[in-house]
Every structure is written in C-alpha cells, then in structure tokens.
Amino acid sequence: MGGALRIPGPEPSADGGAGAISAAGGLHLHQLRLHAEYGPVVRFQLPGAGVAVSVSDPLLLEDTARLDERPAQLFAFLEPLCEAGNLQVIGAEEHGPWRRVLLEVLAGRPSHERHFGEFVALVEALADRWDRGSGSGSSGTGSPVFLQKELTALSLRMICAYALGGADDGVVEPEKVVDAFEVVLTEYLGRTGRAAEGEEGKADEGMKRAERALSCLRDTVDRVVAVHEDGPRSDRGDRSDLIGALLYAGTSPARIRDTVMVTMLAAHHTTGVAVSWTLHLLGRHPEVAERVTAELDRVLGDRSAPDYGDLRELTYLDMVLKESMRLYPPGPYGARETTEAMVLGADGEYEIPAGTTVFYPFWAVHMNPDHWPEPERFLPERFTPEAVAERPRLAHIPFGFGPRSCEGAGLAAVEAQLMLAVLLKRFRFRAVEGHQVTPVERFVLWAAEDIPMTVTPRAGDRGSTG
C-alpha cells in the first residue's frame, strides 16, 4: 500500500478484517467505530479488497470526486446478471456514454411524467388493500403491516412498470416478472451463504431456479424490445422510455437486457427501504408526522394522490425524506479505485497509492458530528435551504456522488415522495410496541426483523380531508 500505510488505522489481522466487522455488528457500524477512533481518513482491512482507505469527511471526499473506476472484486456478485460485462465496473471510456443515455431518461421530467399515472395506480392499489384489511396487514383490526416486505414489493412493481411497460398489451405479465426477479435476487445474492454453511445441494438447486428465472426475464425484455422495433418510428425514438432510449442510442440487445436487469436491482430494494425507514421515523415522531399530513391536506385538498406537479409543493415532505435517508441511507456505502497516486487534504496529509480501494462510508459521513450537530436526532429542519447552504456539498450523499453516482436518483425521489404522499394522506402509522428495529446489512440497510407498524385510516382525524 506504500503511502497509505501511513494513514492511521487498526493493526491488520489474519482473518482479513472479517472478525472486526462481525464483532461491530456489520460493516456500517464498523465504519462508525473506525472513524470515531482514528479520524476522517482510516486504513482498514476490507474482505474482498485487501486493505482499503475509508473517508468520512465531506471536504476530503471532494478530492476523490472524479474517481471513475470501481474495484471489480467487490462487485463480482453481479456478474451472473450481466451478459455484456458487469455494468457496475465497466471502464470509464465505455461507462460515460452509457451513463449519459441513462441520465437522459432516468433523470428527465418527461420520463417521470410519462409513468407517473402508473405509479399512482400501483401505490393506491396497495393503500386500498391495506384499507380493506386484506393481505399481510389489517388497518381495521390493528394487525401490523410489515413495511419492508410490502414496500419493496411495491417498488419492484413500480420499476417493472417503468423499465418494461407492456402490461396493457399483454407483452409483459407483471406478477410473473416480479416473481422471477425475486428468485434471481434471492438465489444469486444468497448463494455464498448457503455454500459456506455446507448446503451446496440447496445452493445448486437454487441456482437452477435462478437460471430459469433469469432466462424468463431476459425473454421478457426481448419481447418488449421487439414491440419497440416493430412500432412506429416515434416509439423507437422516444427517449423518455428506457428501452426506447437504449435502442435509439444503438445499444446491443445483450446490453439492453443487462441495463434493465441492473436498473431493476438498484431500484427494487432501495426505494421501498427508504420509505419504510421514513415511516418508522414518523411513527416515533408524531409531531413531525402531523406537520407532514397538514402539508398534504393543504396541497392536495380532497384528492387522495398528488399530481406530478404537486411534488414540488411538498417541501416539508421532501425535507423529511432527506433527513430519513441521512439517518438510514438505503445503500450504506460505496467504493472507488484509484488509477494513479493521489493525496487528500489541502496540505496533502493523506497519500493514497494507485490501485487503492477508496471506501465511502455513507452512514459515517451522514453521522459526522462536525457537519451534523446531534447527528442521531431526527430533525427535518436540517434541510431548509438556509441550512443546506451552510454545509459542504458532500455532507449528504444517499445516492453517492461523482461519475458513478446513482443515475436513478431523480426517479427514486419521485417514487418515494409519491409513496409517502399517498400513504400518509390516507393512514396514520404507529410502531408496534416491544418490537426492536435493528439496522443490518443486506445489500441495503435493512431492518433485521422488518418494520411492523399498525396502520389506521386518517378518515375522521381532526383537520383531515382525506
């Protein structure tokens, strides 16, 4: 590691750092401890990457903002989902043009508006089911709703509608797609643990199911592509549609399939988890929830769901969501790799050699007391325009930053705001007494035993019009 060895950190251990991470309760908690003990830049052992350098200060992160390579070994678990090269680690020269196509679609208002009605219908269908007291939770009887299970399933249905469409003309069978993707996600991401536990037989059978499900998903994408190619020229050139934009850019069929798959993976858990943590926090802070519902009543009146244009009027809801993602970032960390030696800090006090994994501990950045006084408190007012202007740009990075930041950040924000607006307009959420909510790592920042909450209609609440 050359100069990086001069960066402070714990002594190396024979197990490659796995024991320290386990003892801390996960990598997200290990990072908090490391930075509390050693400062804003820490050398530590990262399983799968050898020795890495973790940076928790937003001012120092600025020095790394142009890094455009990811450590391939940390993203190798995604390789089975990709036919044309792992999209998370393709080189900067190839990544740049592909990213520009995605940003044109995923970050664009035309794309959001085009799919907004579908999103509203999906969210209201879930709300109707909760209201009827069917499924996994009953608002009428006070039976708990398990938020992560319900809302990640909803977010998957939303991203399927967004990335694939075609349900109205029979090209896509939404439930079949959702079920297939769940199999792919469960089997591919869970295969290492089963092998480590000596359950190779189960792992092999699971891989066969995953391969069948993956084939089903790829066939579905191919059918959607065929519809685009056979449709009118305006459809083929519609760059507010994900597949249409990829076709317009001359993207190969394999890369289109890979892009849809990775988009579904990235969006599946993250949005549902972010909304789940937000409702959990609002259940613990009823005074904040009341202010959110007052804003919803004012902006929406008697309507049960916002129009796309209403979202920009829901300023306090936006602050609540951002503060929730500060406390519980759906993706708790990221990583880059240096291609040449670099130094951090105005005085160059931290030297990092070429080939080093630079680790971004988003949770530790968000809990940095130098930029977030009383960091463990839930205070949406941290995100007033005045408060934001006083902080460094990279103090809040739930979607990452730089040339490898999340292309779907804008779409995710629209989906999350919509979900919260519909659900909070119709329901009150209360924590289940005695249930301990514990954040753990599971590809995202997950609650170990879900987040059960009692959901009751707001109809009849004082001041409610919905």
MISEVEX-951042 format. One line per field, with one value per residue (C-alpha): residue in three letters; x, y, z. Coordinates in Angstrom, 1 decimal, always signed. Each point is the difference from the previous one (the first is absolute). Example, Ala and Ser with C-alpha at 12.3 -4.5 7.8 and 13.67 -1.06 7.14 Angstrom:
! residues 2
dose	Ala|Ser
c1	+12.3|+1.4
c2	-4.5|+3.4
c3	+7.8|-0.7
//
This chain:
! residues 466
dose	Met|Gly|Gly|Ala|Leu|Arg|Ile|Pro|Gly|Pro|Glu|Pro|Ser|Ala|Asp|Gly|Gly|Ala|Gly|Ala|Ile|Ser|Ala|Ala|Gly|Gly|Leu|His|Leu|His|Gln|Leu|Arg|Leu|His|Ala|Glu|Tyr|Gly|Pro|Val|Val|Arg|Phe|Gln|Leu|Pro|Gly|Ala|Gly|Val|Ala|Val|Ser|Val|Ser|Asp|Pro|Leu|Leu|Leu|Glu|Asp|Thr|Ala|Arg|Leu|Asp|Glu|Arg|Pro|Ala|Gln|Leu|Phe|Ala|Phe|Leu|Glu|Pro|Leu|Cys|Glu|Ala|Gly|Asn|Leu|Gln|Val|Ile|Gly|Ala|Glu|Glu|His|Gly|Pro|Trp|Arg|Arg|Val|Leu|Leu|Glu|Val|Leu|Ala|Gly|Arg|Pro|Ser|His|Glu|Arg|His|Phe|Gly|Glu|Phe|Val|Ala|Leu|Val|Glu|Ala|Leu|Ala|Asp|Arg|Trp|Asp|Arg|Gly|Ser|Gly|Ser|Gly|Ser|Ser|Gly|Thr|Gly|Ser|Pro|Val|Phe|Leu|Gln|Lys|Glu|Leu|Thr|Ala|Leu|Ser|Leu|Arg|Met|Ile|Cys|Ala|Tyr|Ala|Leu|Gly|Gly|Ala|Asp|Asp|Gly|Val|Val|Glu|Pro|Glu|Lys|Val|Val|Asp|Ala|Phe|Glu|Val|Val|Leu|Thr|Glu|Tyr|Leu|Gly|Arg|Thr|Gly|Arg|Ala|Ala|Glu|Gly|Glu|Glu|Gly|Lys|Ala|Asp|Glu|Gly|Met|Lys|Arg|Ala|Glu|Arg|Ala|Leu|Ser|Cys|Leu|Arg|Asp|Thr|Val|Asp|Arg|Val|Val|Ala|Val|His|Glu|Asp|Gly|Pro|Arg|Ser|Asp|Arg|Gly|Asp|Arg|Ser|Asp|Leu|Ile|Gly|Ala|Leu|Leu|Tyr|Ala|Gly|Thr|Ser|Pro|Ala|Arg|Ile|Arg|Asp|Thr|Val|Met|Val|Thr|Met|Leu|Ala|Ala|His|His|Thr|Thr|Gly|Val|Ala|Val|Ser|Trp|Thr|Leu|His|Leu|Leu|Gly|Arg|His|Pro|Glu|Val|Ala|Glu|Arg|Val|Thr|Ala|Glu|Leu|Asp|Arg|Val|Leu|Gly|Asp|Arg|Ser|Ala|Pro|Asp|Tyr|Gly|Asp|Leu|Arg|Glu|Leu|Thr|Tyr|Leu|Asp|Met|Val|Leu|Lys|Glu|Ser|Met|Arg|Leu|Tyr|Pro|Pro|Gly|Pro|Tyr|Gly|Ala|Arg|Glu|Thr|Thr|Glu|Ala|Met|Val|Leu|Gly|Ala|Asp|Gly|Glu|Tyr|Glu|Ile|Pro|Ala|Gly|Thr|Thr|Val|Phe|Tyr|Pro|Phe|Trp|Ala|Val|His|Met|Asn|Pro|Asp|His|Trp|Pro|Glu|Pro|Glu|Arg|Phe|Leu|Pro|Glu|Arg|Phe|Thr|Pro|Glu|Ala|Val|Ala|Glu|Arg|Pro|Arg|Leu|Ala|His|Ile|Pro|Phe|Gly|Phe|Gly|Pro|Arg|Ser|Cys|Glu|Gly|Ala|Gly|Leu|Ala|Ala|Val|Glu|Ala|Gln|Leu|Met|Leu|Ala|Val|Leu|Leu|Lys|Arg|Phe|Arg|Phe|Arg|Ala|Val|Glu|Gly|His|Gln|Val|Thr|Pro|Val|Glu|Arg|Phe|Val|Leu|Trp|Ala|Ala|Glu|Asp|Ile|Pro|Met|Thr|Val|Thr|Pro|Arg|Ala|Gly|Asp|Arg|Gly|Ser|Thr|Gly
c1	+0.0|+3.0|-1.0|-3.4|+1.6|+0.8|-3.8|-1.2|-2.0|-0.1|+2.7|-0.7|-1.4|+0.4|-3.7|+0.1|-2.1|-3.1|+0.1|+0.1|-3.0|-1.9|+0.8|-1.3|-3.3|+0.7|+2.1|-2.2|+0.6|+3.7|+0.4|-1.5|+2.4|+3.0|-0.6|-0.8|+3.3|+2.4|-1.4|-1.4|+2.3|+0.6|+1.9|-1.8|-0.3|-2.9|-0.9|+0.2|+2.2|+3.0|+0.8|-2.3|+0.0|-3.3|-0.8|-2.8|+0.6|-2.0|+2.8|+2.5|-2.5|+0.2|+3.5|-1.2|-3.1|+1.5|+0.9|-1.8|+1.0|-1.4|+1.8|-1.1|+0.3|-2.6|-2.6|+0.7|-3.2|-1.9|+1.7|-2.6|-2.6|+2.0|+0.8|+1.9|+2.4|-0.8|-1.6|+1.1|+3.7|+0.3|+2.8|-0.4|+0.2|-2.9|-1.9|-0.2|-2.2|-2.2|-0.5|-1.0|-2.8|-1.3|+0.1|-1.9|-2.8|+0.1|+0.7|-2.4|-3.4|-1.6|+0.8|-1.3|-3.2|-0.6|+0.0|-1.5|-3.5|+1.1|+1.8|-3.0|-2.2|+2.5|+0.3|-3.7|-0.6|+2.2|-1.8|-3.4|+1.1|+1.2|-3.3|-2.0|+2.1|+1.1|+3.5|+2.7|-1.4|-3.4|-0.5|-3.5|+1.1|+3.3|+2.0|+3.5|+1.1|+3.6|+1.3|+3.1|-1.7|-2.9|+1.8|+2.9|-2.5|-1.8|+3.3|+0.7|-3.4|+0.7|+3.4|-1.4|-2.7|+2.7|+2.7|-2.3|-3.5|-2.0|-2.5|-3.0|+0.7|+0.9|+3.7|+1.0|-1.6|+0.8|-0.5|+2.1|+2.8|-0.1|+0.1|+2.9|+2.0|-0.5|+1.4|+3.0|+0.7|-0.4|+2.0|+2.9|+0.5|-0.5|+2.1|+3.3|-1.6|-1.6|+3.3|+1.8|-2.5|+0.6|-3.3|+1.5|-2.9|-2.6|+2.3|+0.2|-3.7|-0.5|+2.4|-2.1|-3.1|+1.9|+1.2|-3.6|-1.3|+2.8|-0.7|-3.7|+0.9|+2.3|-2.6|-2.5|+2.5|+0.5|-3.8|-0.2|+2.9|-1.8|-3.1|+2.1|+1.8|-3.2|-1.9|-0.3|+3.2|-1.1|-0.1|+3.5|+1.4|-1.8|+2.8|-2.3|-0.3|+2.9|+0.1|-0.9|+2.9|+2.4|-1.1|+0.3|+3.6|+0.8|+0.5|+0.4|-2.8|+2.2|+0.9|-3.7|-0.9|+2.8|-1.0|-3.6|+1.1|+2.4|-2.6|-2.5|+2.6|+1.1|-3.6|-1.6|+1.0|+1.3|-3.2|-2.2|+2.7|+0.3|-3.8|-0.1|+2.6|-1.8|-3.3|+1.9|+1.4|-3.3|-1.6|+2.5|-0.5|-3.7|+0.4|+2.0|-2.6|-2.7|+1.9|+0.4|-3.7|-1.0|+2.1|-1.6|-3.5|+0.9|+1.6|-2.3|-3.3|-2.5|+2.2|+1.5|+3.1|+2.2|+0.5|+3.6|+0.0|-1.1|+3.2|+2.0|-2.6|+0.6|+3.1|-0.2|-0.6|+3.1|+2.0|-1.3|+1.0|+3.5|+0.5|-1.2|+2.6|+2.6|-0.7|-0.7|+1.7|-1.5|+3.5|+2.3|+3.3|+1.7|+3.5|+2.4|+3.5|+2.9|+1.7|+2.9|+1.5|-2.0|+0.1|-2.9|-0.2|+1.3|+3.3|+0.2|+0.1|-1.5|+1.8|-1.8|+1.8|-1.3|-2.2|-1.4|-3.7|-1.4|-3.0|-3.0|-1.8|-3.2|-1.4|+3.2|+0.0|-3.7|+0.8|+3.1|-0.6|+2.2|-2.7|-3.0|-0.5|-1.7|+0.2|-2.3|-3.0|-2.7|-0.2|-1.5|+0.7|+3.7|-1.2|-1.4|+1.8|+1.8|+1.3|+1.1|+1.9|+2.1|+1.2|+2.6|-1.4|+0.8|-1.2|-3.2|+0.6|-2.7|+0.3|+3.8|+1.8|+2.3|+0.0|-1.2|-2.9|-3.4|-1.5|-3.5|+0.1|-2.6|-2.4|+0.5|-0.8|-3.2|-1.1|+0.8|-1.8|-3.1|-0.1|+0.3|-2.6|-2.6|+0.6|+0.2|-3.0|-2.1|+1.5|+1.6|+3.0|+0.9|+2.8|-0.7|+0.7|+2.9|+1.4|+3.7|+1.0|+3.6|+1.9|+2.1|+1.7|-1.8|+1.2|-1.9|-0.4|-2.8|-1.9|+0.9|-3.6|-1.8|-1.8|-3.5|-2.4|-3.7|-1.7|-3.3|-2.1|+0.2|-3.6|-1.6|+3.3|-0.3|+1.0|+0.1|-1.8|+1.1
c2	+0.0|+2.3|+3.4|-1.2|-2.0|+3.4|+0.6|-0.8|-3.2|-3.2|-2.7|-2.6|-3.4|-3.4|-0.3|+3.0|+2.1|-2.2|-0.5|+3.7|+0.7|-2.9|+1.2|+3.5|-1.3|+0.7|+2.0|+3.1|+0.0|-0.9|+3.1|+2.2|-1.4|+0.3|+3.7|+0.8|-1.5|+0.9|+3.1|+1.0|-2.3|-3.6|-2.9|-3.3|-3.6|-0.5|-3.6|-0.5|+3.1|-0.5|+3.4|+3.0|+3.6|+1.4|+3.7|+1.5|+3.7|+1.7|+2.6|-2.8|-1.9|+2.8|-1.0|-3.4|+1.2|-0.6|-3.7|-2.0|-3.5|-2.6|-2.9|-2.9|-2.6|+1.7|-0.1|-3.5|-1.3|+1.8|-1.8|-2.7|+2.7|+1.5|-1.4|+2.9|+0.8|+1.0|+3.4|+1.1|-0.3|+0.6|+2.4|+3.8|+0.2|-2.3|+1.0|+3.7|-0.3|-2.6|+2.1|+3.0|-2.0|-1.1|+3.5|+1.3|-2.4|-0.6|+3.6|+1.6|+1.5|-1.4|-3.5|+0.6|+1.6|-2.8|-2.7|+2.0|-1.2|-3.6|+0.6|+1.6|-2.9|-2.5|+1.9|+0.6|-3.7|-0.8|+2.6|-1.4|-3.5|+1.4|+1.8|-3.2|-1.8|-2.8|-1.3|+0.2|+2.7|+1.3|+3.7|-0.8|-2.4|+1.6|-3.1|+1.2|+0.7|-1.1|+3.0|-1.3|-3.1|+2.1|+3.0|-1.7|-2.1|+3.2|+1.6|-3.1|+0.3|+3.7|-0.6|-2.9|+2.3|+2.7|-2.2|-2.4|+1.3|-2.0|-1.3|+1.5|-1.8|-3.4|+0.2|+0.0|-2.1|+2.2|-2.6|-2.5|+2.5|+1.0|-3.7|-0.7|+2.9|-0.9|-3.5|+1.5|+2.4|-2.6|-2.8|+2.0|+2.3|-2.9|-2.7|+0.9|-0.4|-3.4|-1.3|+1.2|-1.9|-3.2|+0.1|-0.5|-2.1|+2.7|+2.5|-2.0|-0.4|+3.6|+1.0|-2.1|+1.9|+3.3|-0.9|-0.8|+3.2|+2.0|-1.5|+0.9|+3.6|+0.3|-1.4|+2.6|+2.8|-1.4|+0.0|+3.6|+0.9|-1.7|+2.1|+3.2|-1.0|-1.0|+3.1|+3.5|+1.9|+2.5|-3.0|-1.1|+3.4|+0.8|+0.9|+0.4|-3.8|-2.1|-2.7|+2.5|+2.2|-2.9|-1.1|+3.6|+0.0|-3.2|-2.1|-3.7|-2.4|-1.6|+3.4|+1.0|-3.1|+0.6|+3.6|-0.9|-2.7|+2.3|+2.9|-2.4|-1.2|+3.5|+1.3|-3.1|+0.2|+3.6|+2.0|-2.4|+0.0|+3.8|+0.4|-2.7|+1.8|+3.3|-1.4|-1.6|+3.4|+1.8|-2.7|+0.9|+3.8|+0.7|+3.7|-0.2|-2.3|+2.5|+2.8|-2.3|-0.8|+3.6|+0.9|-2.9|+1.2|+3.6|-1.0|-2.9|+1.0|-2.8|-1.9|-3.3|+0.3|+2.8|+1.0|+0.1|+3.8|-0.2|-1.7|+3.3|+1.5|-2.7|+1.7|-1.3|-3.6|+0.4|+1.1|-2.9|-2.5|+1.5|-0.1|-3.6|-0.9|+1.8|-2.2|-3.2|+0.3|-3.0|-0.7|+0.5|+0.2|+0.1|-0.5|+1.2|-0.9|+2.3|-0.3|+2.2|+1.2|+2.9|+2.1|+1.2|+3.3|+3.5|-0.9|-3.5|-1.7|-3.3|-1.7|-2.7|-2.2|-1.2|-3.1|+0.8|-0.6|+3.2|-0.8|+2.4|-0.6|+1.9|-0.7|+1.3|+3.1|+0.6|-0.4|+2.2|+2.4|+2.7|+0.6|-1.5|+1.2|-2.6|-2.4|-2.7|+2.4|+0.0|+3.7|+0.6|+3.7|-0.8|+0.1|+3.5|+1.9|+2.1|-3.0|-1.8|+3.0|+0.0|-3.6|-1.5|-1.3|-3.6|-0.1|-1.8|-2.7|-2.7|-0.6|+0.3|+2.7|+0.5|-1.8|-3.3|+1.4|-1.5|+0.9|-0.7|+2.4|+2.4|-2.8|-1.6|+3.4|+0.3|-3.6|+0.5|+3.3|-1.4|-3.1|+2.1|+2.6|-2.6|-2.1|+2.9|+1.7|-3.1|-1.6|+0.5|-2.2|-1.1|-2.2|-3.5|+0.0|-2.1|-0.5|+1.0|+1.3|-0.8|+1.2|-2.7|-0.4|-2.0|+1.6|+3.1|+1.3|-2.4|-0.4|-3.5|-1.1|+2.5|+3.1|-1.0|+2.9|+0.4|+1.8|+1.8|+2.2|+3.7|+0.5|+1.8|+1.4|+3.7|+2.1|-2.9|+0.3|-3.4
c3	+0.0|+0.1|+1.3|+1.1|+2.8|+1.6|+0.3|+3.5|+0.6|+2.0|-0.2|-2.7|+1.0|-1.5|-0.9|-2.4|+2.3|+0.0|+3.8|+0.7|-2.2|+1.5|+3.6|-0.9|-1.3|-3.6|-2.3|+0.4|+3.8|-0.4|-2.1|+2.7|+2.6|-2.2|-0.8|+3.6|+1.1|-2.9|-1.6|-3.4|-2.1|+1.1|-1.3|+0.7|-1.3|-2.3|-0.9|-3.7|-0.5|+2.3|+1.6|-0.8|+1.0|+1.4|-0.2|+2.2|-0.4|-2.8|-0.7|-0.5|-2.1|-2.5|-0.8|-1.1|-1.9|-3.5|+0.6|-2.7|+0.7|+2.3|+1.7|-2.2|+2.8|+2.2|-2.8|-1.3|+1.5|-2.7|-2.9|-0.4|-0.8|-2.8|-3.5|-1.4|+2.8|+3.6|-0.3|+3.4|-0.9|-3.7|-0.8|+0.0|-3.8|-0.5|+3.1|-0.9|-3.2|+1.6|+3.1|-2.1|-1.6|+3.4|+1.4|-3.0|+0.9|+3.7|+1.1|-2.5|+0.8|-3.2|+1.1|+3.5|-1.2|-2.6|+2.7|+2.9|-0.6|+0.1|+3.3|+1.6|-1.0|+1.6|+3.2|+0.4|-0.7|+3.0|+2.1|-0.9|+1.0|+3.4|+0.4|-0.7|+2.6|-2.3|-0.7|+2.6|+2.1|+1.0|+0.8|+1.3|+2.7|+0.8|-1.3|-1.0|-3.5|-0.7|-1.8|-1.6|-1.5|-1.3|-1.2|-1.7|-1.9|-1.0|-1.1|-2.1|-1.7|-0.7|-1.6|-2.0|-1.4|-0.6|-1.6|-1.9|-0.4|-2.5|+2.6|-1.8|-3.3|+1.6|-0.8|+3.7|+2.8|+3.0|+2.7|-1.9|-0.4|+3.7|+1.1|-2.4|+1.2|+3.6|-0.8|-1.8|+2.9|+2.8|-1.7|-1.4|+3.0|+2.5|-1.7|+1.9|+3.4|-0.9|-1.3|+3.1|+2.2|-1.8|-1.9|-3.4|-1.2|+0.8|-1.6|-3.2|-0.2|+0.7|-2.8|-2.4|+1.1|-0.4|-3.5|-1.1|+1.5|-1.6|-3.3|+0.4|+0.8|-3.0|-2.3|+1.4|-0.8|-3.5|-0.6|+1.1|-2.3|-2.9|+0.6|+0.0|-3.2|-1.8|+1.2|-1.6|-0.3|+2.7|+2.5|-1.0|+0.5|+3.2|+2.4|+3.0|-0.1|+1.3|-2.7|-2.7|+1.0|+0.0|-3.4|-1.3|+1.2|-1.9|+3.1|-0.6|+1.1|+2.7|+1.4|+0.0|+2.0|+2.4|+0.5|+0.7|+2.5|+1.9|+0.0|+1.6|+2.5|+1.0|+0.3|+1.5|+3.7|+0.3|-0.5|+2.1|+2.7|+0.1|+0.3|+2.7|+2.1|-0.5|+1.3|+2.9|+1.0|-0.4|+2.2|+2.7|-0.5|-0.3|+0.1|-3.2|-1.6|+0.9|-1.8|-3.1|-0.1|+0.5|-3.1|-1.9|+0.9|-1.0|-3.4|-1.0|+1.6|-0.5|-2.5|+1.1|-2.1|-1.4|-3.6|-1.2|+0.3|+3.7|+1.1|-0.1|+2.3|+2.6|+1.4|+3.6|-1.2|-2.1|+3.1|+2.0|-2.7|-0.2|+3.7|+0.1|-2.7|+2.0|+3.1|-2.1|-3.4|-2.0|-1.4|+3.0|-2.0|-3.3|-1.4|-2.7|-1.1|-0.6|-3.4|+1.1|+3.2|+1.7|+3.1|+2.2|+1.8|-0.6|+1.5|-1.7|+3.4|-1.3|-2.8|-1.9|-2.6|-3.3|+0.1|+3.4|+0.9|+1.3|+2.2|+0.4|+3.3|-0.7|+3.5|+1.7|-2.3|+1.0|+3.7|-0.1|+3.0|-1.5|-2.6|+1.7|+3.6|+2.1|-3.0|+1.5|+0.3|-2.6|-1.1|-3.4|+0.4|-0.8|-3.6|-0.2|-2.9|+2.6|+1.9|-3.2|-1.2|+3.2|-0.5|-2.4|-3.2|+0.8|+3.6|-1.2|-2.7|+0.2|-3.7|-0.2|-1.9|-3.0|-3.3|+1.6|+2.0|-0.3|-3.4|+1.3|+3.0|-1.5|-0.8|+3.4|+1.7|-2.1|+0.9|+3.7|+0.3|-1.8|+2.2|+3.2|-1.2|-0.8|+3.1|+2.5|-1.5|+0.7|+3.1|+3.3|+0.9|+3.5|+1.1|+1.4|+3.7|+1.1|-3.5|-0.3|-3.4|-0.7|-3.2|-1.6|-3.4|-2.6|-3.3|+1.4|+3.6|+1.0|+3.2|+1.5|+0.7|-2.3|+1.3|+1.1|+0.5|+0.9|-2.9|+0.6|-2.3|+0.5|-1.0|+3.0|+1.2|+1.0|-2.9|-2.5|-3.3|-1.3
//
